């Protein structure tokens, strides 16, 4: 009796594991072929809104009427990035205006799938950001935000 339960469990496990490969979207053994691959150099000028060791975010357009903001998040390597008008990455900070030159790789496959990847190559310093006014304290001890924020 125990052997039948174990055997049945193994058969169910085998059937369910093969079902995933039989019904997968890509046929097994068939690889996607690249139909078209293009690399384009682009650049964006704007305010640094965020950065860390792997990514930099640049706000490049702001619509004052609607309040819409457009930014781009670009992967970068802080240690190997080429710098213009800077000695080190430590000199730039959030709020600074920079020019970022990046490469955009576009790949089209025979399955009509498209891949787009971007990577920052050059960061150029344009100017220091405008300083934000410090928060104003209210009479109750709370912090009020100024209109400029």
C-alpha positions in Angstrom: 0.0 0.0 0.0 2.8 2.4 0.9 4.6 1.6 -2.4 1.5 2.5 -4.4 1.2 5.9 -2.7 4.9 6.6 -3.3 4.6 5.5 -6.9 1.5 7.5 -7.5 3.2 10.6 -5.9 6.2 10.2 -8.2 4.0 9.9 -11.3 2.0 13.0 -10.3 5.3 14.9 -9.7 6.7 13.8 -13.1 3.5 14.8 -14.9 3.3 18.2 -13.3 6.9 18.9 -13.9 6.7 18.0 -17.6 3.4 20.0 -18.0 5.3 23.2 -17.4 7.7 22.5 -20.3 4.9 21.2 -22.6 2.8 24.3 -22.3 5.4 27.0 -22.1 5.2 29.9 -24.4 8.5 29.3 -26.2 8.9 26.0 -27.9 11.6 23.9 -26.3 14.9 24.0 -28.3 13.8 27.0 -30.5 15.9 30.1 -29.8 14.9 33.6 -30.7 16.9 35.2 -33.5 17.9 38.8 -33.5 16.4 40.5 -36.5 17.7 44.0 -35.9 20.1 45.5 -33.3 20.8 49.2 -33.1 22.8 51.3 -30.7 22.1 55.0 -30.6 24.0 57.7 -28.6 21.6 60.1 -26.8 21.9 62.8 -24.2 19.7 64.5 -21.6 20.1 67.7 -19.6 18.4 68.1 -16.3 18.3 68.0 -12.5 19.6 65.1 -10.5 16.7 63.8 -8.5 18.3 60.7 -7.1 21.4 58.6 -7.5 23.2 55.7 -5.9 26.1 53.4 -7.0 24.1 51.7 -9.8 21.5 54.3 -11.0 21.1 58.0 -11.7 17.7 59.7 -12.1 17.5 62.9 -14.1 14.4 65.2 -14.2 14.6 66.6 -17.8 11.1 68.3 -18.2 8.6 70.0 -15.9 5.2 71.3 -17.0 4.2 74.1 -14.6 0.6 74.2 -15.8 -0.2 70.6 -15.3 2.5 69.7 -12.7 3.7 66.8 -14.9 7.4 65.9 -14.5 9.4 63.7 -16.8 12.6 61.9 -15.7 14.8 59.1 -16.8 16.5 56.5 -14.7 19.8 55.3 -16.2 22.0 52.6 -15.0 25.6 53.6 -14.5 28.9 52.5 -13.0 30.1 55.3 -10.6 33.6 54.0 -10.7 34.0 53.9 -14.5 31.8 56.7 -15.6 33.5 59.4 -17.8 33.2 62.9 -16.2 33.2 66.3 -17.9 33.9 69.4 -15.8 34.2 67.3 -12.7 37.1 65.6 -10.9 35.0 63.0 -9.1 31.5 61.8 -8.8 31.5 62.9 -5.2 31.3 66.6 -6.4 27.8 66.2 -7.8 24.7 65.9 -5.6 21.0 65.9 -5.8 19.6 69.1 -7.3 22.7 69.7 -9.6 22.1 70.3 -13.3 24.0 67.8 -15.4 24.3 66.6 -19.0 24.2 62.8 -19.2 25.2 61.1 -22.5 23.9 57.5 -22.7 23.7 54.6 -25.1 20.4 53.1 -26.0 20.5 49.5 -27.3 17.4 48.4 -29.3 17.0 44.7 -30.2 14.2 43.2 -32.3 13.7 39.5 -32.3 12.0 37.2 -34.9 9.2 36.6 -32.3 8.4 40.4 -32.5 9.7 40.9 -29.0 11.6 44.1 -28.5 14.3 44.9 -25.9 15.5 48.4 -25.1 18.3 49.0 -22.6 20.1 52.2 -21.6 23.4 52.9 -19.9 24.9 56.2 -18.9 28.4 56.7 -20.4 29.3 60.4 -19.6 28.2 62.8 -16.9 28.9 66.4 -17.4 28.4 69.1 -14.8 26.4 72.1 -16.0 25.7 74.1 -12.8 24.9 73.8 -9.1 21.2 73.4 -8.3 19.3 76.2 -6.8 19.2 75.8 -3.0 15.9 75.0 -1.4 14.8 77.3 1.4 14.9 75.6 4.9 11.6 74.6 6.4 9.9 77.2 8.6 8.8 76.2 12.1 5.3 77.1 13.2 4.3 78.3 16.7 3.2 74.9 17.7 6.6 73.4 17.1 5.7 71.6 13.9 7.5 72.2 10.6 5.8 74.0 7.8 6.9 73.5 4.2 7.6 76.7 2.2 5.8 77.3 -1.1 9.1 76.7 -3.0 9.2 73.1 -1.9 
